[in-house]
Every structure is written in C-alpha cells, then in structure tokens.
Amino acid sequence: MDQMERIERTLGYTFKEKQLLREALTHKSYKQPYNNERLEFLGDAVLDLIVGEYLFKRFEKHDEGKLSKMRASLVNEEGFTRLANHIRLGDAIFLSNAEENNGGRTKPSLLSNAFEAVMGAIYLEAGLEPVKEIAITLLESVYKEISLDILFKDHKTALQELTQAHFGITPEYRLVGSSGPDHKKEFTIAIHIDGKAYAKASGKSKKVAQQEAAAQTIERLKKELS
C-alpha cells in the first residue's frame, strides 16, 4: 500500500481524482507545476467554519468570547499539527531531498499546511459534509475531552505534576535542534525523564515545542502507567 492509499484508508475517504490528493500532499520544495498552497488556503477557511459550528452546537451555554478562544486553540498550527501527526501525514508528503534532510516531515508549519490542504481537497471534490465528518472524528480522537480547561491547560505543569507523583523527579527539556532563518526559526525540544527519552517535538518557539513535547509525553506516560 502506498502512502496516498494509506491516507485515504485512514481518513475513510477515497478520492475520485487522485491528482487532487497528490497536489494536497505536494510541498513547494518538490518543484512540480503544482503545490498545496492554494488548497491549504481553502482548507483553512473550511476548517474554521467546521470547528466554529461544532463548538457552537456543542457548547450552547458558552458566550462568543469563550467560543472564540476555544476555536483559536484548535484552529491553529499546533492544533492541525497534532491532527496531522495522528494520521502520520508527514510520511506521505512529497518533499525535496533538501527539505526532508532538514526535518521537513516533522515541521509543524509544513504538517499543518498539508493537513489543511488535504481537507481543502476533500471539500473541493465532495463538499462540506465529508470534511466535517472526518475533521470532527479526528478532533475527538486526538482531544479525548474538549473543554476550556483542557484546551488551555499548561502541559508542562501537568507533566511535572505527573512525573513528581510517579518518579519523584521533574522532566528535563533539551534543545536538540533548530532550523530556518532568524525570522522564521523552528526549534526542536526533546524530553528526558530519569535519563530516558520520551518525546520530541518542533515549534516556532521553544515554548510551543516544549508544550507539544510535554503533551506527547503525558499521552505516553498514561499508557505506560495504566
């Protein structure tokens, strides 16, 4: 099974026009007559609407301010990167060798853009309903609980509480890499607990990378400790 077919099976959607999916998975570095930037633009707007409607219907007692904060915490680079990682989208992206060697398959900006592009491609071919079904299913799989408290929880604090309770120590955050120009740097942070590596994540700031790595470590620890 090739990567495009795997993505279709994972999402539960088969493209009639395979070139549309190929375009959604093609980064500009791949040097084709097409890339995923236009589909990314479309997908961003579609996901903004879908998540907005989902929150509006699910949280009937929340006012506009709370709904806006919740949507902003889901419809962003970090949020879409989590969804992309859940379906291993990075493995399927068409990249140049240089971009791949530069860690492109794990870059949040590249992953979130590709995720938006794939959703945009499904919308273009099949309309809103299939995208809504796929996006909401992914959201509810990645975020076991969606609430103001959960979305705005400090993962670093939660991880520290968890490791102190179970191991009597605090996690160690190590900067293991950085890439990109000064105005658009990506930082990669690894978390070690008692000398053991647990997770590694990248972000547009060290803080974002630390939070994502902490979230991944919490998920892993919950499985190990259960």
Summary of the structure (lengths in Angstrom):
residues: 226
radius of gyration: 18.1
end to end distance: 33.3
largest distance: 55.4
contacts: 705
relative contact order: 0.13
helix: 65%
strand: 12%
